[in-house]
Every structure is written in structure tokens, then in C-alpha cells.
Amino acid sequence: MDIRNVIKKPLITEKSSIMKEKENKYTFVVDKDANKYQIKQAVENLFNVKVKSVHTAIFAGKAKRMGAHEGYKSDWKKAIVKLQEGQEISVVDEA
């Protein structure tokens, strides 16, 4: 898997902003088939930082309705990446 396809986008929520400030953790939506090692490698290569740990969670898609039409949202995977002391990703701040 190409490292540019591993990370889809940063996940910016109130909780992720607090984790970024207090614990130096960044949250990303990643490819569902990516493992922790691939996520670590992608973050280190794309942002030129050192990763301390990676935690992942898979979320099931939900059934959604819009009027008479029904459908499903896709399953997705979230990765919480903790960086080593003194490291930061400035691109996520601007998003």
C-alpha cells in the first residue's frame, strides 16, 4: 500500500484539539485496511516527525435516510498518533 493512500484526512473535533494541546496526540481518518506500522510509517514520512505510538479504532457505518431513500454510510477507521516530545505537525493546525 502506498503511504500517500494510508492517511485520508485529519479528524478535527473538540476532543482531538484538546488531545493535541495536552498530550501531543493527533487524530486522522485512515484507510480501513492499513495497520499500525503502515500508519506510523506514513505519518513519519509525510510530516517528518517521530511517532511514539499509534492507536486505532474501526467504526461501523450507519443506516441513513433522506426522505424515501435509504442508504448506508461507509465503515471507517480512526488513528490516534502520539508524537515524541518536542515534535508537532503544523499542517493539521491550519486545516
Short mmCIF file of the C-alpha atoms (twelve columns), coordinates in Angstrom:
data_MODEL
# 
_entry.id   MODEL 
# 
loop_
_atom_site.group_PDB 
_atom_site.id 
_atom_site.type_symbol 
_atom_site.label_atom_id 
_atom_site.label_alt_id 
_atom_site.label_comp_id 
_atom_site.label_asym_id 
_atom_site.label_seq_id 
_atom_site.Cartn_x 
_atom_site.Cartn_y 
_atom_site.Cartn_z 
_atom_site.pdbx_PDB_model_num 
ATOM 1  C CA . MET A 1  0.000   0.000  0.000  1 
ATOM 2  C CA . ASP A 2  1.307   3.437  -0.954 1 
ATOM 3  C CA . ILE A 3  1.874   5.689  2.094  1 
ATOM 4  C CA . ARG A 4  0.051   8.564  0.403  1 
ATOM 5  C CA . ASN A 5  -3.141  6.480  0.421  1 
ATOM 6  C CA . VAL A 6  -2.918  5.490  4.099  1 
ATOM 7  C CA . ILE A 7  -3.912  8.845  5.633  1 
ATOM 8  C CA . LYS A 8  -7.135  10.229 4.181  1 
ATOM 9  C CA . LYS A 9  -7.615  13.401 6.242  1 
ATOM 10 C CA . PRO A 10 -7.077  14.862 9.714  1 
ATOM 11 C CA . LEU A 11 -10.019 14.490 12.073 1 
ATOM 12 C CA . ILE A 12 -10.563 17.855 13.740 1 
ATOM 13 C CA . THR A 13 -13.009 17.769 16.634 1 
ATOM 14 C CA . GLU A 14 -13.135 19.430 20.024 1 
ATOM 15 C CA . LYS A 15 -11.793 16.288 21.685 1 
ATOM 16 C CA . SER A 16 -8.949  15.878 19.189 1 
ATOM 17 C CA . SER A 17 -7.957  19.536 19.654 1 
ATOM 18 C CA . ILE A 18 -7.712  19.033 23.421 1 
ATOM 19 C CA . MET A 19 -5.629  15.859 22.941 1 
ATOM 20 C CA . LYS A 20 -3.320  17.738 20.569 1 
ATOM 21 C CA . GLU A 21 -2.678  20.510 23.085 1 
ATOM 22 C CA . LYS A 22 -2.366  18.446 26.279 1 
ATOM 23 C CA . GLU A 23 -0.987  15.076 25.168 1 
ATOM 24 C CA . ASN A 24 0.666   15.772 21.763 1 
ATOM 25 C CA . LYS A 25 -1.735  13.349 20.030 1 
ATOM 26 C CA . TYR A 26 -3.088  13.843 16.513 1 
ATOM 27 C CA . THR A 27 -6.162  12.146 15.036 1 
ATOM 28 C CA . PHE A 28 -6.535  11.027 11.417 1 
ATOM 29 C CA . VAL A 29 -9.077  9.187  9.287  1 
ATOM 30 C CA . VAL A 30 -7.063  6.389  7.691  1 
ATOM 31 C CA . ASP A 31 -7.567  3.606  5.176  1 
ATOM 32 C CA . LYS A 32 -9.555  0.757  6.718  1 
ATOM 33 C CA . ASP A 33 -7.007  -1.856 5.629  1 
ATOM 34 C CA . ALA A 34 -3.951  -0.003 6.994  1 
ATOM 35 C CA . ASN A 35 -2.209  -1.443 10.046 1 
ATOM 36 C CA . LYS A 36 -0.443  0.459  12.831 1 
ATOM 37 C CA . TYR A 37 3.003   0.033  11.300 1 
ATOM 38 C CA . GLN A 38 1.856   1.476  7.943  1 
ATOM 39 C CA . ILE A 39 0.157   4.403  9.706  1 
ATOM 40 C CA . LYS A 40 3.326   5.135  11.715 1 
ATOM 41 C CA . GLN A 41 5.468   4.980  8.579  1 
ATOM 42 C CA . ALA A 42 3.081   7.265  6.650  1 
ATOM 43 C CA . VAL A 43 2.977   9.935  9.378  1 
ATOM 44 C CA . GLU A 44 6.759   9.898  9.816  1 
ATOM 45 C CA . ASN A 45 7.421   10.196 6.079  1 
ATOM 46 C CA . LEU A 46 4.714   12.738 5.209  1 
ATOM 47 C CA . PHE A 47 5.212   15.117 8.165  1 
ATOM 48 C CA . ASN A 48 8.906   14.481 9.061  1 
ATOM 49 C CA . VAL A 49 8.214   13.689 12.734 1 
ATOM 50 C CA . LYS A 50 8.946   10.780 15.100 1 
ATOM 51 C CA . VAL A 51 5.922   8.739  16.213 1 
ATOM 52 C CA . LYS A 52 5.850   7.292  19.724 1 
ATOM 53 C CA . SER A 53 2.646   5.203  19.466 1 
ATOM 54 C CA . VAL A 54 -0.420  4.550  17.305 1 
ATOM 55 C CA . HIS A 55 -3.895  3.571  18.484 1 
ATOM 56 C CA . THR A 56 -6.647  2.615  16.035 1 
ATOM 57 C CA . ALA A 57 -10.410 2.123  16.111 1 
ATOM 58 C CA . ILE A 58 -12.808 0.894  13.430 1 
ATOM 59 C CA . PHE A 59 -16.285 2.423  13.292 1 
ATOM 60 C CA . ALA A 60 -19.206 0.673  11.622 1 
ATOM 61 C CA . GLY A 61 -21.219 2.590  9.042  1 
ATOM 62 C CA . LYS A 62 -24.760 3.532  9.946  1 
ATOM 63 C CA . ALA A 63 -28.011 3.334  8.057  1 
ATOM 64 C CA . LYS A 64 -29.155 6.781  6.907  1 
ATOM 65 C CA . ARG A 65 -32.382 8.050  5.387  1 
ATOM 66 C CA . MET A 66 -33.128 11.099 3.322  1 
ATOM 67 C CA . GLY A 67 -36.837 11.199 2.633  1 
ATOM 68 C CA . ALA A 68 -37.895 7.990  0.946  1 
ATOM 69 C CA . HIS A 69 -34.307 6.998  0.091  1 
ATOM 70 C CA . GLU A 70 -32.275 4.745  2.329  1 
ATOM 71 C CA . GLY A 71 -28.565 4.084  2.301  1 
ATOM 72 C CA . TYR A 72 -25.533 3.308  4.414  1 
ATOM 73 C CA . LYS A 73 -22.516 5.345  5.428  1 
ATOM 74 C CA . SER A 74 -19.238 3.522  4.888  1 
ATOM 75 C CA . ASP A 75 -17.212 1.886  7.644  1 
ATOM 76 C CA . TRP A 76 -14.171 3.971  8.602  1 
ATOM 77 C CA . LYS A 77 -11.035 3.767  10.701 1 
ATOM 78 C CA . LYS A 78 -9.571  6.352  13.059 1 
ATOM 79 C CA . ALA A 79 -5.933  6.519  14.143 1 
ATOM 80 C CA . ILE A 80 -4.673  8.444  17.166 1 
ATOM 81 C CA . VAL A 81 -0.955  9.118  16.739 1 
ATOM 82 C CA . LYS A 82 1.192   10.210 19.680 1 
ATOM 83 C CA . LEU A 83 4.365   12.072 18.748 1 
ATOM 84 C CA . GLN A 84 7.601   12.144 20.715 1 
ATOM 85 C CA . GLU A 85 8.420   15.119 22.934 1 
ATOM 86 C CA . GLY A 86 9.144   18.334 21.050 1 
ATOM 87 C CA . GLN A 87 7.564   17.132 17.788 1 
ATOM 88 C CA . GLU A 88 4.475   18.739 16.231 1 
ATOM 89 C CA . ILE A 89 2.530   18.724 12.971 1 
ATOM 90 C CA . SER A 90 1.769   22.270 11.842 1 
ATOM 91 C CA . VAL A 91 -0.299  21.285 8.776  1 
ATOM 92 C CA . VAL A 92 -3.092  19.916 10.992 1 
ATOM 93 C CA . ASP A 93 -3.413  23.277 12.778 1 
ATOM 94 C CA . GLU A 94 -4.233  25.053 9.529  1 
ATOM 95 C CA . ALA A 95 -6.918  22.587 8.379  1 
# 
